[in-house]
Amino acid sequence: MTRLVCMYGGTWPKLNTLDPRTERALRTFAPQAGLQVEWVDTQADMQIYADEMEKRWTGEEDLIIVEQDKEIYAETLPSLLGCGEPWCGYTFWIHPVPHTTLVLGGFGVTRFSAQVQRWFPVSAFRGETQVGIDRRFNDYLISHHGTGCHLHGHVLHHHVYEPRPEGVRRHVAALRASGALPPAIYPEPLGPHLLPGSCQMS
């Protein structure tokens, strides 16, 4: 069995609401994949995201998370269900041009196998805030088990952030120069309603 959770309301303190395109896609494609969506509001405090993960982090069944601003496709959930990797997910683009960033190993649309849940508890990557929980998980998994996120493709991300402050841009540029982050990619949208790097799929 696999549990499917939609974390919506935003990762406190950066609040956001459930995007109707996210909700519509989940209500359409989850039943087709034989899954029932558990809707979880995460805007109450800094730890509710980790708390809700921990409730389901039993090591007995896979856990899929779809966050409030990601739009999945018909093939998204079946591809996750059919994957044998410990941790897998989808990439997505964030931030407006020219600060576009491809997120690899984010929790936007991701699956945690029962196996990876048995490797370590949520407390290993919980942290003091929800912000950055995916990066902490990724770093812990790589450093302790030598594996990262198996990537299936990309999904649409419907939250366009404000441009990053100059100080943050300098920091990211330094990380990229050191090889800690992949090179910046600034693609053009394929349509006026799409984010950079995304494409419309039926």
C-alpha positions as CSV (number, residue, x, y, z in Angstrom):
1,M,0.0,0.0,0.0
2,T,1.0,3.6,-0.5
3,R,-0.2,6.8,1.3
4,L,-0.7,10.0,-0.7
5,V,-0.6,13.3,1.2
6,C,-1.2,16.8,-0.2
7,M,0.6,19.2,2.1
8,Y,-1.1,22.6,1.5
9,G,-1.2,26.0,3.2
10,G,2.5,26.6,2.7
11,T,5.6,25.9,4.6
12,W,5.4,28.2,7.6
13,P,6.4,31.1,7.7
14,K,6.1,31.3,3.9
15,L,2.4,30.8,3.6
16,N,0.6,29.8,0.4
17,T,-2.8,28.4,-0.4
18,L,-3.8,25.2,-2.2
19,D,-3.6,26.0,-6.0
20,P,-6.8,24.9,-7.7
21,R,-4.8,23.3,-10.5
22,T,-3.0,21.2,-7.9
23,E,-6.3,20.1,-6.3
24,R,-8.0,19.4,-9.7
25,A,-5.1,17.2,-10.8
26,L,-5.0,15.2,-7.6
27,R,-8.7,14.7,-7.6
28,T,-8.5,13.5,-11.2
29,F,-5.4,11.4,-11.2
30,A,-5.2,9.9,-7.7
31,P,-8.3,7.7,-8.1
32,Q,-7.0,6.6,-11.5
33,A,-3.8,5.4,-9.7
34,G,-5.8,3.7,-7.0
35,L,-4.9,6.2,-4.3
36,Q,-6.9,8.4,-1.9
37,V,-5.6,11.9,-1.1
38,E,-5.1,12.9,2.6
39,W,-5.3,16.7,2.7
40,V,-3.1,18.3,5.3
41,D,-3.0,22.0,6.2
42,T,0.6,22.9,7.1
43,Q,0.4,26.5,8.0
44,A,-0.2,26.2,11.7
45,D,3.5,26.3,12.9
46,M,7.1,25.6,12.0
47,Q,6.9,21.9,12.7
48,I,3.6,20.7,11.4
49,Y,5.1,19.5,8.1
50,A,7.6,17.3,9.9
51,D,4.9,16.2,12.4
52,E,2.6,15.0,9.6
53,M,5.4,13.2,7.9
54,E,6.3,11.5,11.2
55,K,2.7,10.3,11.7
56,R,3.0,8.4,8.4
57,W,6.8,7.5,8.7
58,T,6.1,3.9,9.8
59,G,8.4,1.9,7.5
60,E,5.4,-0.2,6.5
61,E,4.2,1.5,3.3
62,D,5.4,4.0,0.8
63,L,4.6,7.7,1.3
64,I,4.0,10.1,-1.6
65,I,3.8,13.9,-0.9
66,V,2.4,16.4,-3.4
67,E,2.7,20.0,-2.2
68,Q,0.1,22.7,-2.7
69,D,1.5,24.4,-5.8
70,K,2.6,21.5,-7.9
71,E,0.4,20.2,-10.8
72,I,0.8,16.5,-11.6
73,Y,0.0,14.6,-14.8
74,A,-1.7,11.3,-15.5
75,E,1.6,9.4,-15.6
76,T,3.1,11.1,-12.4
77,L,1.6,8.9,-9.7
78,P,1.9,5.6,-11.6
79,S,5.6,6.3,-12.3
80,L,6.2,6.8,-8.6
81,L,4.3,3.7,-7.6
82,G,6.3,1.6,-10.1
83,C,9.7,2.8,-8.9
84,G,11.9,0.6,-6.9
85,E,14.4,3.3,-5.7
86,P,14.5,4.2,-2.0
87,W,13.6,7.9,-2.7
88,C,12.3,9.4,-5.9
89,G,10.5,12.4,-7.2
90,Y,10.0,15.1,-9.8
91,T,12.0,18.3,-10.5
92,F,10.3,21.7,-10.8
93,W,11.4,25.3,-11.6
94,I,11.1,28.1,-9.1
95,H,11.7,31.9,-9.1
96,P,11.1,34.2,-12.1
97,V,13.5,34.9,-14.9
98,P,16.5,35.6,-14.6
99,H,16.7,33.9,-11.2
100,T,15.1,30.6,-12.4
101,T,16.3,27.6,-10.4
102,L,15.7,23.9,-11.1
103,V,14.9,22.1,-7.8
104,L,16.4,18.6,-7.7
105,G,15.3,16.4,-4.8
106,G,12.7,18.8,-3.4
107,F,9.6,17.5,-1.6
108,G,7.2,19.1,-4.2
109,V,6.2,15.7,-5.7
110,T,8.1,12.9,-4.0
111,R,7.9,9.3,-2.8
112,F,9.6,7.8,0.2
113,S,9.8,4.1,0.1
114,A,9.0,2.0,3.2
115,Q,12.7,1.0,3.1
116,V,14.1,4.5,3.4
117,Q,11.7,5.2,6.3
118,R,13.3,2.3,8.1
119,W,16.8,3.7,7.6
120,F,16.3,6.7,9.9
121,P,13.6,8.7,11.7
122,V,12.1,12.1,10.8
123,S,14.1,13.6,13.7
124,A,17.2,13.0,11.6
125,F,16.2,15.8,9.2
126,R,13.4,17.7,11.0
127,G,15.4,20.8,11.9
128,E,14.0,23.8,13.7
129,T,11.7,24.9,10.8
130,Q,10.0,23.4,7.8
131,V,12.0,25.6,5.5
132,G,14.8,23.5,4.1
133,I,13.5,20.1,5.3
134,D,14.0,18.6,1.8
135,R,17.6,19.8,1.7
136,R,18.3,18.3,5.1
137,F,16.8,15.0,4.1
138,N,18.8,14.9,0.9
139,D,22.1,15.7,2.6
140,Y,21.4,13.1,5.3
141,L,20.5,10.4,2.8
142,I,23.6,11.1,0.7
143,S,26.0,11.3,3.6
144,H,24.7,8.3,5.5
145,H,23.5,6.0,2.7
146,G,25.3,7.2,-0.4
147,T,22.2,7.7,-2.5
148,G,20.1,10.7,-3.5
149,C,16.8,11.3,-5.2
150,H,15.9,9.2,-8.3
151,L,14.3,11.7,-10.7
152,H,11.4,10.9,-13.0
153,G,10.9,14.2,-14.9
154,H,9.3,17.5,-14.0
155,V,6.0,18.9,-12.9
156,L,4.4,22.4,-13.1
157,H,5.1,24.7,-10.2
158,H,2.5,27.4,-9.9
159,H,4.1,29.6,-7.3
160,V,6.2,32.4,-8.7
161,Y,8.5,33.8,-6.0
162,E,9.8,37.3,-5.6
163,P,13.3,37.8,-7.1
164,R,16.0,36.8,-4.7
165,P,17.9,39.6,-2.8
166,E,21.3,40.4,-4.1
167,G,23.0,38.8,-1.2
168,V,21.3,35.5,-1.8
169,R,22.1,35.7,-5.5
170,R,25.8,36.2,-4.6
171,H,25.7,33.2,-2.2
172,V,24.1,31.0,-4.8
173,A,26.6,32.1,-7.4
174,A,29.4,31.2,-5.1
175,L,27.9,27.7,-4.5
176,R,27.6,27.2,-8.2
177,A,31.2,28.3,-8.8
178,S,32.3,25.8,-6.1
179,G,30.4,23.0,-7.8
180,A,28.0,22.6,-4.8
181,L,25.0,23.5,-7.0
182,P,24.5,22.8,-10.7
183,P,25.0,25.6,-13.3
184,A,22.2,28.1,-13.6
185,I,19.8,27.4,-16.5
186,Y,17.5,30.2,-17.7
187,P,15.0,28.6,-20.2
188,E,12.3,30.5,-21.9
189,P,8.7,29.4,-21.2
190,L,7.0,27.4,-23.9
191,G,3.8,29.3,-23.5
192,P,2.6,32.5,-21.8
193,H,0.8,30.5,-19.1
194,L,3.8,28.3,-18.3
195,L,6.8,28.7,-16.0
196,P,10.3,28.4,-17.5
197,G,11.3,24.8,-18.2
198,S,7.7,23.5,-18.0
199,C,5.5,22.1,-20.7
200,Q,1.9,21.5,-21.0
201,M,0.9,17.9,-20.9
202,S,-2.6,16.3,-21.2
